[in-house]
Amino acid sequence: MKMTATGLALCVALAACGDGVPFNGPTDGDTGGGTDDGGDTGANISRDGLPAGTASPTPNNDIRRSETPDDDGNGTASNFQYNAENDTFTIDGIAFDGNNVYTRGAQVSSLGPFAVYDAPAVTLDSQSGEPVNQLFHRAIYGVSDSGNTEFAVVRTGQYVGYGFGGFIYKRTGGVTLETTEGAQGTYTGKTAGIRDFEGRGGMQYSTGDIRVDVDFGDFNGDSASVGDGVKGRVFNRRIFDINGNDVTNSVVDNINAQNTASIAGLPEVQFKIGPGALDANGEILGTLDSSFVNDEGATVAYESGNYYAIMSGERGQEIVGIMVMETGAEEEGVTARDTSGFIVYRGPAPAAP
């Protein structure tokens, strides 16, 4: 276990008013209590690689997925709940994050269309009233324009290893996939994420633009797997420190110094294309990576990881997802992990003449 706390400074955040949709719709495995604990354990999911969650998904019902727990602290977060009345976010399962209530961020309140929440810096001993310093936790919450899809990510920057956290993404309602012969769809939107580190403490935020394209006709599959191909790219990427300062150029400078390179910006992320990405339930699963060319003309692998997503609505009008990718190409002995959520939309049909 890699759970040695670092001595990072802590910040106190004050709430700001906002609105949103809670993770409280009943799904397969729910108790109906108005919170979200990731649903089922995922033990009965037939498709390899899906995160824990709804064990018997269908195209017609809600689907919910959360980071699968492991011995390294991933997936420990549970009971995600947005509280619209006071614009707070409640997350259970993580030690030293106050009373589990995260308030709207003071230094960074939003990343594009997505909201940022801070755990308390200090709480009081319930007997003596003495202050108890808390560990540094941040959460990002996103909900689509329709309210039918949403995601949340929570991570901490105060462990030498990645520490404890998790993510969740969800569809409310079903999906009707495109069946027109030769049909393809393109989706655009934004990403927002948290970068944490293995080998040192610290935390950063990330943002980007994302485009996802779906070929609803190929690759060929069967009635269960569909087999449809998916490609995507994340570009115009930026990185910010915990106070909201743009540190992209510093990160790029580190990449260049570590790899004898002269790149001008963060590498573009590409979804790997292959059969079976989209299934009949509207769930999407695949891998992604990024790379750049150094000064010697060699291609250098920068990031690699996985993406997980769910399509929603009539003819699949929107997609919500999570990307998790790692790189060791920035600092000697340090691995950076980016956990980003995204929501993308398909453009409307042209108006009739």
Helices and strands as residue ranges (DSSP letters): E 52-53, E 63-66, E 78-83, E 88-92, E 101-104, E 110-111, E 114-118, E 122-124, E 131-133, E 137-143, E 149-156, E 166-171, E 175-176, E 184-198, E 204-215, E 229-240, H 248-259, E 269-271, E 283-293, E 299-314, E 318-331, E 334-346
